Every structure is written in C-alpha cells, then in structure tokens.
Amino acid sequence: MGVTVTSANSLTVEDLGSAAQRDRRKRILDATIALATQGGFDAVQMRAVAEQADVALGTLYRYFPSKIHLLVSALAREFEKAELQLRDKPLPGDTSAERVIYVLKKTTRGLQVDPHLTEALTRAFMFADASVQAEIHTVGMLLTSMLTRAMHPGSADVTDDDVAIARVIGDVWLSALMGWVTGRMTSAETAEQMDRAVHLLLRD
C-alpha cells in the first residue's frame, strides 16, 4: 500500500483565525485518533476522517494535505497533552537521568495503552518525508522540551549540549517505540533500551 504526501503544510492552531476553524481542526484530530485507536494506520482514511469529523473532504485536505500530515499532527497533539500533564508536577528522581527516564516511561505507558493508535502514529512518523517537515519539527520540539525540562526542572539554564542530548534520546526512544510496535521488542526490552541509552548520555 503506497503512502501519498504532498508539499503543502498542515494548518496549525496559529493559522486558524476563528473559533469555528479551531473547533473544526480539533474535530478532525479527534476523528483521526478515534479511527487509529480502532484499527491502526490502515483504518485512517481521509474520507472516513472527513465523515467522522463532519467536514467536507475538500475542507479536510485544506487543513491536512495528506494522511501523513494528519497523523503526525495527531502525534504532536498527544505530546502536547503529555507535556501539559508533566509541566506543573515535580518530577521524581535525584538526577537528570532518573527524571528523564521517568518522563519517557510515563509517556511510553500512555502510548502503549492504545497499541493501534501508537502503531498508526509511529508509522506515520517513520513514513514522513521532507514535505512533513513542519509537523515533524513540532513533534521534535515538544519532545525536546519535555526532556530538557526533566534534565533541568524549574530552570531556564538549558545549553545547546542539553538540547543535542535530548534530541538523541528522543530519536532513540522513537526507534525503540517502533521496535515495540512492529513486535521486534517487548515492553520490558523497550524500557531497558531507554534506561541504558539515557544513562550513557546523562552521567550525573
């Protein structure tokens, strides 16, 4: 089955001027997540999303030019939710490694509750090409923000090295998550790989 992407970008919340437009975008992403939760990547078809969100197919394509744009945007929204849940709570752990591992394990457990959804979102992320650069950037920034906040809670003192380390950890985590989705790794093996990677990169 081929995957089609286009050179256009998705409309972000900032692009939408009216409450009705923002509500329409929310309904589209809600429908996407509901369909992915039911049947994974293959269940997310543009026509089905449009019908469930009660929008015209042409309108859907104006908001999200392709299925990949749609699913990567949904992944970004899931990360936004995870970040909000973690933002105002003190993170357990005496070291940056312990706090980062806590954030990754909590986020992983949240995703593993819905394996079909996780399969859809991670496959879309892996299929994405340069046309989905803006959406991929948003996902990366959210993940990096969560990890650097765990490394330096309550501090704005984040260095370029911190950001680089967070990006590497994020890449390893997404790869491990893909391994779990495809059945190459168990949940325990995913956790062990992340634990090892974080302790190798954060030796405090």
N, C-alpha and C positions, 0 to 999 in steps of 0.2 A: 504493500500500500504506500503510495507516494505522499509526501508532505509538501504542501504548497505554502510558500511565504511570499510576501510582496515587499517592495522597497519603502512602502509608507510606514508611518508610526501609529501606534495606538493613541487615542485621545486620553490624556491624563485628567485627573480631577482638576488640575490647574487650568487646563484648556477649556473647561466647561463653564460657561458663564451663568447658567440658570440652575435653580434648584431642580427643575424638571429634568434637565440634562444629567445632573449628578445622580438623580434617582434612577434614571434610565441606565446609566453606566453601572450602578450598584445592582440593579435587577439582572443585567447581563452577566455580571460576575457571579451573582448568586446562582443563576441558572447553570452557568458553566461548572461551578463547584458541585452543585447537586447532581448533574449528569455524570461528572467524573467520579463522584463518590459511588454512584450506582454501577458504573460499568467501565471505569478507567479511561484511558486515552481514546480508544476507538469509539466510545459512546459519545464523545464530544464532537458533534457535527454542527456546522454553522446553522443549518436550517432548524435543527432541534433546539439549539440555544435560542434562536430568534423566537420560536414558538413558545418556549417555556418562559422567556422573559417578556413576552407580549410586545415585541417590537418587529417592525418590518425587516426583512432580510437585508435590504439595502441600507437601512439605518445601522444594523449590526456591523456591516462592513465599513461604514464611516467611522464607527467607534474603534473597531478592531479589524485590521485589514486581512487577518488570517487566523486560523485555529491556533497557530503557534503564538502569535501575538496575544491572543486571548488567554491561553493557558499560562504563559509566562507572567502576564499581568495578574492572573489569579494567584500565582505563586507569590508575587510581590505583596498582594493583599494579605495572604496568610502570614508572611513575615512581618508585616505591619502589625497584625494582631499579636503575634508572639512578642514583638518588641514592646508594645504597649503594656502587655501583662508583666514584663520583666522590668520596665523602666523605673517604676516607683517603689520597687521592693528591694530591700538589702539582699544581696546575693550571698549564699553560704560559701565558705571557703576562705582560708587564710592566705592563699597565694593566687596569683593571676591564673595559673594553670587549673587550680581547683575550681575557680569561678567560671572559667571558660568551659570546662568540661561539664559543669552543672547546666550552663545555658544550652550547650549542644545536646546533652542528654534529654533535657526537658523539651526542647524543640523537636528532637527526633521522636520521642514518645508521642508527642502531639500528632506528628505526621503518621506514625505507624498505627495509630488508632483507625485510620481510614486508608488501608493499603491501596485500594483502587484510585483514590484521589492522589495519593503520593506517587503512584505509578504514572498517572497522567501528567502531573506537574513536573516530575523529574525527567520524563521522556521528552516533554516539550522543551525543557531547558537544554537537554543534550542535542536536540534536533535544531535548535535555533542557530541561525547564521547571522551575517552582518546586518541584514535588514531588521533584525530584532534587537539591535544594539542598545537603543534607548531603554527598552524594557529590561534587558539583561543588566544594564548599568544600575537600574533602580534596585533590582534584586541584590546585586553585589553590594551596593551602598548600604542597604538595610542590614544585610548580614554582617558587613564590616563594622557598622555602628554598634550592633548588638555585642560583637566580640570585643571591640576596643573599650566599650563601656564596662564589660566584665573584667577586662585587664586593669582598668583604672577607674573603679567606681567613684562617683562623686567628684571627678577631676576632669578638667578640660586639657590636662597636660598629656596629649596624645602626640607621639612623634611619628615621623614618616616610617621609621622602622616598625612601630606598633601597627600601623596600617598595612604595611607589607606582610607582616606576620599574620595578621587577621585574614588577609586575602588568601594566603597559602592554606591556613586552617580551613577557611570556607571552601576552597577548592577540594581539599582532601575530604571534607565532610560530605559535599555533594557527590563526590565519586563513591564514597562508602555507601551513601544512601542509594545510589544507583545500583551498587552491588547487591544491596538488600532487596530492592525492587525486582531485580532480574533473577533472584534466587541463588546468586553466587556466594552470598554471605548471610549468616543468621543474624538476628538482632544482637546476640551476645558478641559475635565477631565484629559487627559494626561498631559497637561500643568500645571493644578492645582496641580496634584500629585507631579510633579517635583519641582514646586515652593515651596511646603510645605516641601519636603524632603531636598532640598538644604538649606532652612532657618533653619531647625532643626539642620543640620550638620555644617553649617557655620554661626556662630553668631558673626560677626564682625561689 
